[in-house]
Amino acid sequence: MALEICVKAAVGAPNIIGDCPFTQRCLLTLEEKSSYKLHLINLSDKPQWFLEVSPEGKVPVVKFDDKWVPDSDVIVGILEEKYPEPSLVTPPEYASVGSKIFPSFVKFLKSKDSNDGSEQALLEELKALEEHLKAHGPYIAEEKITAADLGLAPKLYHLEVVLGHFKKWTVPENLPHVHNYTKLLFSRESFQKTKAAKEHVIAGWEPKVNA
């Protein structure tokens, strides 16, 4: 039986997947493991039935055995437990690779001061990923895609789209393994199927940039 998942609908386009990287992580995991039924939720006009299953109004939530479960970390963990094949377990020594890229990206995006070190901090995180992929690639855990990649892929997509739009900034060419890695991830059928359109990603970040 297909699992049910509630996800954010795009702002102004209620029939299209919205711009949440944590939701996409869950959808990528579902794509690899199980059939599912998608409920697109307009977060500015939440339906009553959704508020009953998710009182805090948060997405994503997935229905497991008649219980709606929030939080992408928890959801991905349960999916791995219930659907062990194919295994997406990341070896523990690789589990934190790339984990600081997203907060560094957000800090740089919101920065109004070009000398505050936020760009340098992001570059350092991307260089660390470059070194890891150079030694252990093409994926975080070598030849096999794992949960760490599925968690990082949507964040790298947001980074690429949003920094390109708001900062005219791109990942430097001297990080070829990072470029190869993003190409590998973004070209996967599951990624193409679950990604938000660029304009919706930009619209989703706009209020945060101008805050």
Solvent accessible surface area in square Angstrom, and as a share of the most:
residue,aa,sasa,rsa
1,M,228,1.02
2,A,42,0.33
3,L,18,0.09
4,E,45,0.20
5,I,0,0.00
6,C,0,0.00
7,V,0,0.00
8,K,38,0.16
9,A,5,0.04
10,A,4,0.03
11,V,107,0.61
12,G,81,0.78
13,A,19,0.15
14,P,80,0.50
15,N,130,0.67
16,I,83,0.42
17,I,27,0.13
18,G,4,0.03
19,D,11,0.06
20,C,26,0.16
21,P,12,0.08
22,F,82,0.34
23,T,3,0.01
24,Q,7,0.03
25,R,44,0.16
26,C,0,0.00
27,L,1,0.00
28,L,2,0.01
29,T,4,0.02
30,L,0,0.00
31,E,47,0.21
32,E,38,0.17
33,K,22,0.10
34,S,23,0.15
35,S,75,0.48
36,Y,51,0.19
37,K,111,0.47
38,L,61,0.31
39,H,35,0.16
40,L,58,0.29
41,I,2,0.01
42,N,61,0.31
43,L,56,0.28
44,S,108,0.70
45,D,102,0.53
46,K,70,0.30
47,P,46,0.29
48,Q,121,0.54
49,W,106,0.37
50,F,0,0.00
51,L,62,0.31
52,E,120,0.54
53,V,42,0.24
54,S,7,0.04
55,P,110,0.69
56,E,137,0.61
57,G,8,0.07
58,K,121,0.51
59,V,25,0.14
60,P,6,0.04
61,V,2,0.01
62,V,0,0.00
63,K,59,0.25
64,F,10,0.04
65,D,117,0.61
66,D,127,0.66
67,K,139,0.59
68,W,43,0.15
69,V,14,0.08
70,P,70,0.44
71,D,73,0.38
72,S,10,0.07
73,D,93,0.48
74,V,73,0.42
75,I,0,0.00
76,V,12,0.07
77,G,40,0.38
78,I,39,0.20
79,L,0,0.00
80,E,34,0.15
81,E,144,0.65
82,K,86,0.36
83,Y,61,0.23
84,P,77,0.49
85,E,134,0.60
86,P,66,0.41
87,S,42,0.27
88,L,5,0.02
89,V,90,0.52
90,T,19,0.11
91,P,44,0.28
92,P,120,0.75
93,E,126,0.56
94,Y,29,0.11
95,A,61,0.47
96,S,80,0.52
97,V,31,0.18
98,G,15,0.14
99,S,71,0.46
100,K,129,0.55
101,I,1,0.00
102,F,27,0.11
103,P,78,0.49
104,S,17,0.11
105,F,0,0.00
106,V,31,0.18
107,K,137,0.58
108,F,17,0.07
109,L,4,0.02
110,K,92,0.39
111,S,19,0.12
112,K,161,0.68
113,D,75,0.39
114,S,105,0.68
115,N,136,0.70
116,D,74,0.38
117,G,39,0.37
118,S,5,0.03
119,E,68,0.31
120,Q,91,0.41
121,A,47,0.36
122,L,0,0.00
123,L,28,0.14
124,E,88,0.40
125,E,43,0.19
126,L,0,0.00
127,K,81,0.34
128,A,60,0.47
129,L,2,0.01
130,E,10,0.05
131,E,105,0.47
132,H,27,0.12
133,L,5,0.03
134,K,130,0.55
135,A,74,0.58
136,H,63,0.28
137,G,22,0.21
138,P,42,0.26
139,Y,22,0.08
140,I,0,0.00
141,A,12,0.10
142,E,79,0.35
143,E,138,0.62
144,K,103,0.44
145,I,19,0.09
146,T,2,0.01
147,A,25,0.19
148,A,19,0.15
149,D,0,0.00
150,L,3,0.02
151,G,12,0.12
152,L,8,0.04
153,A,1,0.01
154,P,0,0.00
155,K,47,0.20
156,L,4,0.02
157,Y,6,0.02
158,H,3,0.01
159,L,2,0.01
160,E,81,0.36
161,V,12,0.07
162,V,0,0.00
163,L,0,0.00
164,G,25,0.24
165,H,83,0.37
166,F,52,0.22
167,K,64,0.27
168,K,167,0.71
169,W,30,0.11
170,T,107,0.62
171,V,18,0.11
172,P,41,0.26
173,E,145,0.65
174,N,110,0.56
175,L,6,0.03
176,P,76,0.48
177,H,65,0.29
178,V,1,0.00
179,H,49,0.22
180,N,77,0.40
181,Y,1,0.00
182,T,16,0.09
183,K,141,0.60
184,L,59,0.29
185,L,2,0.01
186,F,29,0.12
187,S,81,0.52
188,R,68,0.25
189,E,145,0.65
190,S,13,0.08
191,F,2,0.01
192,Q,91,0.40
193,K,127,0.54
194,T,1,0.01
195,K,65,0.27
196,A,5,0.04
197,A,35,0.27
198,K,112,0.47
199,E,109,0.49
200,H,27,0.12
201,V,0,0.00
202,I,33,0.17
203,A,48,0.37
204,G,11,0.11
205,W,16,0.05
206,E,74,0.33
207,P,89,0.56
208,K,93,0.39
209,V,20,0.11
210,N,105,0.54
211,A,110,0.85
